Amino acid sequence: MDFIEFDFDSDTDFDGDVGNSGGLLTSFLKLVNATDVPFMLVLSVVSLCKWLINIAAILYWNSDGLVWLGLATWVIGFFVSCLIAAVLTKPLVPVFKAFRAGEDDEEPILGQSATVVTSHLTEKFGQVRVLREKGATALVNSRLASGQPVLKKGDIVTIISRDEKDGVYICTQI
C-alpha cells in the first residue's frame, strides 16, 4: 500500500500592512472585539451565528443543495456572523477591561511592610500579606533572614530581598 505524503511549506503572512493599525489580522481582530474580549468567546459567538445563518440559508434558499449557492451562503454567512459578533461582544469590552485593570502596573514588594499570615514565619517556612495602594493585596511565600527569631501570625515584617533560586521573599522583623 502506497502512502501519499503532502508537504506544505508556506511562508504566508496574514499580517498585511494596513497603515499604523498593526496589520490586516489585527484590524480584523479589533473589528470583532477579539483584542478586548477573550478570543474563544468571540469565536464561539461567530460560530453560533454562522451556524444559525447557514441553517436558515439552507432552509430558505438552498433546499435543492446547490454547491455554488452553499459556498456563497457560507462566505456571506461568515462575514455577517463576524459583524453580528462585533455588535454582541461590544458591551463586554468594558467588563473585560475592568478585569485587566491594574495587571500591568504591579507595585514593587521589596521594602514594603507585610503581615505574617501563616501560624509562624521561620527561615524555612511562611507567607506574608502585602497591602497595596492599588489593586488586590499580595500573598507571597517568604522566609525570615538568618538569625531572626521565629515570628507568629499577625506580626509585622519588612520585605528586604528576594531569593531568586527558591522564588521566595526574605523578611526581617520591624
FIMITI-621023 format. One line per 3 residues: for each residue x, y, z of N, C-alpha, C, CB. Coordinates in Angstrom, 2 decimals. Glycine has a CB too. Layout:
X/Y/Z/X/Y/Z/X/Y/Z/X/Y/Z | ...
This chain:
0.85/-1.17/0.00/0.00/0.00/0.00/0.89/1.23/0.00/-0.96/0.00/1.22 | 0.67/2.11/-0.93/1.45/3.34/-1.04/0.78/4.45/-0.25/1.63/3.75/-2.51 | 1.60/5.20/0.43/1.09/6.34/1.17/1.43/7.61/0.42/1.67/6.38/2.60
0.49/8.49/0.40/0.72/9.79/-0.25/1.11/10.77/0.83/-0.55/10.28/-1.03 | 2.21/11.43/0.63/2.69/12.38/1.61/2.56/13.79/1.05/4.14/12.08/2.01 | 1.94/14.63/1.82/1.80/16.03/1.44/2.73/16.87/2.29/0.32/16.52/1.59
3.48/17.72/1.66/4.39/18.60/2.38/4.04/20.03/2.03/5.88/18.28/2.04 | 3.47/20.71/2.99/3.10/22.11/2.77/4.12/22.99/3.45/1.66/22.41/3.29 | 4.89/23.68/2.69/5.86/24.62/3.23/5.47/25.99/2.73/7.33/24.25/2.82
4.83/26.74/3.60/4.30/28.03/3.18/4.85/29.14/4.06/2.77/28.03/3.23 | 5.17/30.23/3.45/5.62/31.40/4.18/4.57/32.49/4.12/6.95/31.91/3.62 | 3.33/32.11/4.16/2.23/33.07/4.06/2.17/33.90/5.32/0.89/32.35/3.82
2.06/35.19/5.14/1.97/36.12/6.26/0.60/36.78/6.21/3.11/37.18/6.20 | -0.19/36.58/7.25/-1.53/37.14/7.28/-1.56/38.56/7.83/-2.43/36.27/8.09 | -0.43/39.08/8.25/-0.39/40.44/8.77/-0.03/41.40/7.65/0.62/40.56/9.94
-1.01/41.73/6.85/-0.78/42.69/5.77/-0.62/44.09/6.34/-1.94/42.66/4.76 | -0.08/44.97/5.58/0.16/46.33/6.05/-1.09/47.17/5.82/1.38/46.96/5.34 | -1.68/47.64/6.92/-2.86/48.48/6.85/-2.58/49.73/7.68/-4.16/47.72/7.36
-1.75/50.59/7.18/-1.41/51.83/7.89/-0.70/51.54/9.20/-2.66/52.66/8.14 | -1.09/52.25/10.25/-0.48/52.10/11.56/-1.31/51.21/12.47/-0.28/53.45/12.20 | -2.30/50.51/11.93/-3.20/49.74/12.78/-2.60/48.42/13.24/-4.47/49.48/12.04
-1.51/47.97/12.69/-0.87/46.76/13.15/-1.02/45.59/12.21/-1.39/46.39/14.45 | -1.71/45.73/11.11/-1.84/44.65/10.16/-3.29/44.28/9.89/-1.09/43.45/10.64 | -3.48/43.48/8.86/-4.81/43.07/8.45/-5.47/42.18/9.50/-4.75/42.35/7.11
-4.71/41.22/10.03/-5.25/40.33/11.05/-5.61/41.10/12.32/-4.26/39.22/11.36 | -4.74/42.01/12.73/-5.01/42.82/13.91/-6.25/43.68/13.71/-3.81/43.69/14.24 | -6.39/44.24/12.51/-7.57/45.05/12.21/-8.83/44.22/12.28/-7.45/45.70/10.83
-8.77/43.00/11.75/-9.93/42.11/11.82/-10.27/41.75/13.26/-9.68/40.84/11.00 | -9.24/41.44/14.06/-9.48/41.10/15.47/-10.07/42.28/16.24/-8.18/40.65/16.13 | -9.63/43.49/15.91/-10.21/44.69/16.54/-11.66/44.87/16.12/-9.40/45.94/16.19
-11.97/44.56/14.86/-13.33/44.69/14.37/-14.31/43.81/15.15/-13.39/44.34/12.89 | -13.90/42.58/15.44/-14.79/41.67/16.16/-14.55/41.70/17.67/-14.61/40.25/15.65 | -13.80/42.68/18.15/-13.51/42.91/19.57/-12.68/41.80/20.21/-14.80/43.05/20.33
-11.96/41.03/19.42/-11.15/39.94/19.96/-9.87/40.43/20.62/-10.80/38.96/18.86 | -9.55/41.71/20.51/-8.39/42.25/21.21/-8.75/42.68/22.63/-7.79/43.43/20.44 | -10.05/42.86/22.89/-10.50/43.30/24.21/-11.33/42.25/24.95/-11.31/44.56/24.08
-11.93/41.33/24.21/-12.74/40.25/24.76/-11.99/38.95/24.46/-14.22/40.24/24.15 | -12.05/37.95/25.34/-11.33/36.71/25.06/-11.68/36.13/23.69/-11.64/35.68/26.13 | -10.64/35.72/22.98/-10.79/35.23/21.61/-11.76/34.06/21.53/-9.44/34.82/21.05
-11.71/33.14/22.49/-12.58/31.97/22.44/-14.05/32.36/22.59/-12.19/30.98/23.54 | -14.34/33.41/23.33/-15.71/33.88/23.44/-16.18/34.45/22.11/-15.83/34.93/24.56 | -15.34/35.26/21.48/-15.67/35.84/20.17/-15.84/34.72/19.14/-14.58/36.84/19.72
-14.92/33.76/19.15/-15.01/32.65/18.22/-16.29/31.83/18.42/-13.79/31.75/18.36 | -16.69/31.67/19.65/-17.93/30.95/19.93/-19.14/31.70/19.40/-18.09/30.72/21.44 | -19.17/33.01/19.57/-20.29/33.82/19.06/-20.31/33.78/17.54/-20.19/35.29/19.56
-19.15/33.91/16.90/-19.07/33.84/15.44/-19.56/32.47/14.96/-17.63/34.09/14.95 | -19.11/31.41/15.61/-19.50/30.06/15.19/-21.01/29.84/15.34/-18.75/29.02/16.01 | -21.57/30.26/16.45/-23.01/30.09/16.66/-23.81/30.88/15.63/-23.39/30.52/18.08
-23.43/32.13/15.41/-24.14/32.96/14.43/-24.00/32.38/13.02/-23.60/34.40/14.45 | -22.82/31.93/12.67/-22.60/31.36/11.34/-23.42/30.10/11.16/-21.12/31.06/11.12 | -23.50/29.28/12.17/-24.28/28.05/12.11/-25.76/28.38/11.89/-24.10/27.21/13.39
-26.27/29.33/12.66/-27.68/29.72/12.51/-27.96/30.32/11.13/-28.07/30.73/13.60 | -27.06/31.15/10.65/-27.23/31.76/9.31/-27.20/30.68/8.23/-26.12/32.82/9.04 | -26.29/29.73/8.35/-26.21/28.68/7.33/-27.43/27.76/7.37/-24.93/27.85/7.54
-27.94/27.44/8.55/-29.16/26.63/8.64/-30.32/27.37/7.99/-29.49/26.30/10.12 | -30.46/28.66/8.29/-31.55/29.45/7.69/-31.38/29.53/6.18/-31.59/30.86/8.29 | -30.16/29.71/5.70/-29.92/29.81/4.26/-30.26/28.50/3.55/-28.46/30.19/3.98
-29.94/27.39/4.17/-30.27/26.09/3.56/-31.78/25.90/3.51/-29.62/24.93/4.35 | -32.46/26.25/4.59/-33.92/26.06/4.63/-34.67/26.94/3.65/-34.42/26.32/6.03 | -34.23/28.20/3.51/-35.00/29.15/2.71/-34.52/29.28/1.27/-34.96/30.47/3.36
-33.20/29.20/1.03/-32.69/29.48/-0.31/-32.09/28.29/-1.02/-31.67/30.55/-0.23 | -31.61/27.32/-0.27/-30.85/26.25/-0.91/-31.39/24.88/-0.54/-29.39/26.35/-0.53 | -32.68/24.71/-0.61/-33.25/23.42/-0.27/-32.91/22.35/-1.30/-34.76/23.54/-0.12
-32.50/22.77/-2.49/-32.10/21.83/-3.54/-30.67/21.34/-3.36/-32.26/22.47/-4.91 | -29.87/21.97/-2.50/-28.50/21.55/-2.23/-27.51/21.92/-3.31/-28.46/20.09/-2.04 | -27.66/23.08/-3.92/-26.72/23.53/-4.95/-25.39/23.90/-4.29/-27.30/24.74/-5.74
-24.31/23.35/-4.82/-22.99/23.57/-4.23/-22.58/25.03/-4.31/-21.95/22.69/-4.93 | -22.73/25.66/-5.45/-22.30/27.05/-5.61/-23.09/27.97/-4.68/-22.46/27.51/-7.07 | -24.37/27.70/-4.47/-25.17/28.52/-3.57/-24.78/28.25/-2.12/-26.67/28.25/-3.78
-24.43/27.01/-1.83/-23.95/26.67/-0.48/-22.65/27.38/-0.15/-23.76/25.18/-0.35 | -21.72/27.43/-1.11/-20.44/28.14/-0.88/-20.67/29.64/-0.73/-19.47/27.87/-2.04 | -21.56/30.18/-1.55/-21.85/31.62/-1.46/-22.46/31.96/-0.10/-22.81/32.04/-2.59
-23.41/31.15/0.37/-24.00/31.43/1.68/-23.01/31.21/2.80/-25.24/30.57/1.90 | -22.06/30.29/2.62/-21.03/30.06/3.63/-20.16/31.30/3.78/-20.18/28.83/3.27 | -19.70/31.86/2.67/-18.83/33.05/2.70/-19.60/34.25/3.24/-18.26/33.36/1.28
-20.79/34.47/2.71/-21.60/35.61/3.17/-21.95/35.43/4.64/-22.89/35.75/2.31 | -22.29/34.21/5.03/-22.63/33.93/6.43/-21.48/34.22/7.37/-23.05/32.49/6.58 | -20.25/33.94/6.93/-19.08/34.22/7.76/-18.95/35.71/8.03/-17.81/33.70/7.09
-19.04/36.53/6.98/-18.90/37.98/7.16/-20.04/38.56/7.98/-18.83/38.67/5.81 | -21.25/38.09/7.74/-22.40/38.58/8.52/-22.26/38.16/9.98/-23.73/38.04/7.93 | -21.81/36.93/10.24/-21.65/36.47/11.62/-20.54/37.24/12.34/-21.35/34.97/11.65
-19.51/37.66/11.62/-18.46/38.48/12.24/-19.02/39.84/12.65/-17.27/38.67/11.27 | -19.86/40.42/11.80/-20.47/41.71/12.15/-21.43/41.56/13.33/-21.21/42.28/10.93 | -22.20/40.47/13.36/-23.09/40.23/14.49/-22.28/40.03/15.77/-23.99/39.00/14.22
-21.19/39.28/15.69/-20.33/39.07/16.86/-19.74/40.38/17.35/-19.20/38.08/16.52 | -19.39/41.27/16.43/-18.85/42.58/16.82/-19.89/43.36/17.62/-18.42/43.39/15.58 | -21.14/43.30/17.19/-22.21/44.02/17.89/-22.51/43.36/19.24/-23.49/44.07/17.02
-22.57/42.04/19.27/-22.92/41.33/20.50/-21.82/41.39/21.56/-23.23/39.90/20.19 | -20.56/41.45/21.16/-19.47/41.48/22.14/-19.06/42.89/22.55/-18.28/40.76/21.59 | -19.56/43.91/21.86/-19.20/45.30/22.20/-19.53/45.66/23.65/-19.92/46.26/21.26
-20.70/45.26/24.19/-20.98/45.60/25.59/-20.05/44.90/26.59/-22.41/45.24/25.92 | -19.36/43.84/26.16/-18.46/43.12/27.06/-17.07/43.73/27.16/-18.35/41.69/26.62 | -16.75/44.65/26.26/-15.41/45.26/26.25/-15.08/45.93/27.58/-15.30/46.28/25.11
-15.96/46.80/28.14/-15.61/47.43/29.43/-15.50/46.43/30.57/-16.64/48.46/29.78 | -16.26/45.35/30.52/-16.20/44.34/31.57/-14.82/43.69/31.60/-17.29/43.27/31.37 | -14.32/43.28/30.44/-13.03/42.62/30.41/-11.87/43.60/30.59/-12.86/41.87/29.09
-12.07/44.86/30.23/-11.03/45.87/30.53/-10.93/46.08/32.03/-11.33/47.21/29.81 | -12.06/46.02/32.72/-12.04/46.16/34.18/-11.31/44.99/34.84/-13.47/46.26/34.73 | -11.46/43.78/34.26/-10.73/42.63/34.79/-9.23/42.81/34.66/-11.15/41.36/34.06
-8.80/43.42/33.55/-7.36/43.59/33.31/-6.80/44.86/33.92/-7.09/43.59/31.85 | -7.63/45.69/34.49/-7.16/46.96/35.05/-6.15/46.70/36.16/-8.34/47.80/35.58 | -5.02/47.31/36.04/-4.01/47.21/37.07/-3.10/46.01/36.98/-4.65/47.22/38.37
-3.28/45.13/36.02/-2.43/43.94/35.99/-1.03/44.24/35.50/-3.06/42.89/35.12 | -0.84/45.34/34.78/0.49/45.66/34.29/1.22/46.68/35.16/0.39/46.18/32.90 | 0.51/47.30/36.08/1.16/48.30/36.93/1.34/47.76/38.35/0.34/49.61/36.96
2.05/46.64/38.43/2.29/45.99/39.70/3.21/46.84/40.56/2.90/44.60/39.48 | 2.82/46.97/41.82/3.64/47.74/42.75/4.78/46.87/43.25/2.79/48.27/43.93 | 5.95/47.45/43.46/7.06/46.64/43.95/6.80/46.16/45.38/8.38/47.44/43.90
7.26/44.96/45.68/7.05/44.38/47.00/8.25/44.64/47.92/6.79/42.89/46.89 | 9.44/44.72/47.33/10.64/44.94/48.15/10.54/46.26/48.90/11.91/44.91/47.27 | 10.88/46.22/50.17/10.85/47.41/51.00/9.49/47.67/51.64/11.25/48.60/50.19
8.48/46.89/51.32/7.14/47.08/51.85/6.98/46.37/53.19/6.09/46.57/50.86 | 6.06/46.88/54.00/5.68/46.21/55.24/4.66/45.13/54.90/5.11/47.22/56.28 | 4.68/44.06/55.69/3.77/42.95/55.45/3.37/42.33/56.78/4.42/41.89/54.53
2.28/41.58/56.75/1.77/40.91/57.94/1.91/39.40/57.75/0.29/41.30/58.21 | 2.40/38.72/58.77/2.54/37.27/58.72/1.14/36.66/58.76/3.42/36.73/59.91 | 0.84/35.77/57.81/-0.49/35.16/57.75/-0.48/33.68/58.08/-1.08/35.36/56.37
0.68/33.04/58.09/0.76/31.64/58.49/0.93/31.57/60.00/1.93/30.91/57.77 | 0.82/30.37/60.56/0.91/30.21/62.02/2.23/30.74/62.58/0.74/28.75/62.40 | 3.29/30.64/61.78/4.59/31.18/62.18/5.42/31.45/60.92/5.33/30.20/63.14
6.45/32.26/61.08/7.37/32.60/59.99/8.77/32.27/60.46/7.24/34.11/59.56 | 9.44/31.39/59.74/10.79/30.96/60.10/11.71/31.15/58.91/10.80/29.48/60.58 | 12.95/30.66/59.04/13.90/30.70/57.94/13.57/29.68/56.86/15.31/30.47/58.45
12.61/28.78/57.12/12.27/27.73/56.17/10.79/27.70/55.78/12.66/26.41/56.75 | 9.94/28.49/56.44/8.50/28.38/56.22/7.81/29.72/56.46/7.90/27.30/57.13 | 6.77/30.01/55.66/5.90/31.13/55.96/5.35/31.85/54.74/6.63/32.10/56.79
4.32/32.63/54.98/3.72/33.51/53.98/3.37/34.83/54.66/2.46/32.87/53.33 | 3.45/35.90/53.87/3.07/37.22/54.36/2.12/37.88/53.38/4.32/38.11/54.59 | 1.31/38.80/53.89/0.38/39.55/53.06/0.86/41.00/52.98/-1.08/39.47/53.62
1.02/41.48/51.74/1.47/42.85/51.50/0.26/43.65/51.03/2.63/42.89/50.44 | -0.07/44.71/51.75/-1.16/45.59/51.34/-0.65/46.53/50.27/-1.73/46.38/52.54 | -1.42/46.67/49.21/-1.04/47.56/48.10/-1.99/48.73/48.04/-1.03/46.80/46.76
-1.49/49.86/47.58/-2.35/51.03/47.44/-3.33/50.86/46.30/-1.51/52.28/47.22 | -2.87/50.24/45.20/-3.72/49.97/44.05/-3.87/48.47/43.92/-3.13/50.60/42.74 | -5.06/48.02/43.66/-5.26/46.61/43.39/-5.36/45.76/44.63/-4.17/46.10/42.55
-5.34/44.45/44.41/-5.51/43.48/45.49/-4.23/43.34/46.31/-5.93/42.12/44.92 | -4.40/42.81/47.51/-3.23/42.54/48.34/-2.45/41.38/47.73/-3.64/42.23/49.80 | -1.18/41.31/48.05/-0.33/40.24/47.54/-0.02/39.27/48.68/0.98/40.80/46.92
-0.26/38.00/48.44/0.09/36.95/49.39/1.31/36.24/48.82/-1.11/35.94/49.62 | 2.47/36.37/49.49/3.72/35.87/48.94/4.39/34.89/49.90/4.67/37.03/48.62 | 5.04/33.90/49.33/5.85/32.98/50.12/7.08/33.72/50.59/6.24/31.70/49.31
7.42/33.54/51.86/8.55/34.30/52.40/9.26/33.49/53.48/8.07/35.65/52.98 | 10.45/33.95/53.78/11.27/33.33/54.82/11.91/34.45/55.63/12.36/32.37/54.21 | 12.27/34.14/56.85/12.98/35.11/57.68/14.46/35.15/57.32/12.81/34.78/59.18
15.06/36.30/57.48/16.50/36.43/57.27/17.22/35.63/58.36/16.95/37.93/57.29 | 18.44/35.24/58.09/19.22/34.44/59.05/19.36/35.15/60.38/20.61/34.12/58.48 | 19.22/34.38/61.46/19.43/34.92/62.80/18.22/35.63/63.39/20.56/35.86/62.77
17.11/35.67/62.72/15.90/36.33/63.23/15.11/35.35/64.09/15.02/36.86/62.06 | 14.46/35.84/65.17/13.62/34.95/65.97/12.34/34.59/65.21/13.27/35.62/67.33 | 11.79/33.44/65.51/10.56/32.97/64.87/9.43/33.94/65.19/10.19/31.53/65.34
8.65/34.30/64.14/7.53/35.23/64.32/6.22/34.47/64.23/7.57/36.36/63.27 | 5.17/35.03/64.85/3.88/34.37/64.83/2.90/35.15/63.96/3.33/34.22/66.25 | 1.74/34.56/63.71/0.71/35.16/62.87/0.34/36.55/63.40/-0.54/34.26/62.82
0.26/37.52/62.49/-0.10/38.88/62.84/1.08/39.81/63.05/-0.91/38.87/64.07 | 2.31/39.27/63.19/3.50/40.11/63.35/3.76/40.87/62.05/4.74/39.25/63.75 | 4.36/42.06/62.20/4.67/42.91/61.05/6.14/42.73/60.69/4.35/44.41/61.36
6.41/42.58/59.39/7.77/42.41/58.89/8.01/43.38/57.74/8.03/40.95/58.44 | 9.27/43.51/57.36/9.65/44.27/56.17/10.31/43.32/55.19/10.60/45.46/56.53 | 9.90/43.40/53.94/10.49/42.53/52.91/11.76/43.21/52.43/9.49/42.28/51.72
12.90/42.49/52.57/14.18/43.12/52.26/14.82/42.62/50.97/15.13/42.89/53.40 | 14.48/41.40/50.52/15.08/40.89/49.29/14.26/39.72/48.76/16.55/40.46/49.52 | 14.71/39.21/47.61/14.06/38.04/47.03/15.11/37.00/46.71/13.24/38.42/45.77
14.85/35.77/47.12/15.73/34.66/46.80/15.29/34.11/45.45/15.69/33.54/47.92 | 16.04/34.43/44.39/15.67/34.04/43.03/15.70/32.53/42.84/16.60/34.71/42.02 | 16.56/31.85/43.58/16.67/30.40/43.44/15.38/29.71/43.88/17.86/29.87/44.25
14.86/30.10/45.03/13.65/29.47/45.57/12.38/30.25/45.22/13.76/29.34/47.08 | 12.52/31.49/44.78/11.37/32.32/44.44/10.61/32.83/45.64/10.44/31.55/43.57 | 11.27/32.96/46.77/10.62/33.46/47.99/11.22/34.80/48.39/10.76/32.44/49.15
10.47/35.54/49.17/10.93/36.82/49.67/11.52/36.67/51.06/9.79/37.84/49.68 | 12.59/37.41/51.30/13.27/37.37/52.59/12.78/38.56/53.42/14.83/37.40/52.41 | 12.39/38.28/54.66/11.81/39.31/55.54/12.66/39.48/56.80/10.37/38.94/55.92
12.47/40.62/57.43/13.07/40.87/58.73/12.01/41.55/59.59/14.37/41.76/58.60 | 12.12/41.35/60.91/11.15/41.96/61.82/11.41/43.46/61.94/11.21/41.29/63.21 | 10.33/44.21/62.03/10.46/45.68/62.13/10.95/46.05/63.50/9.11/46.40/61.83
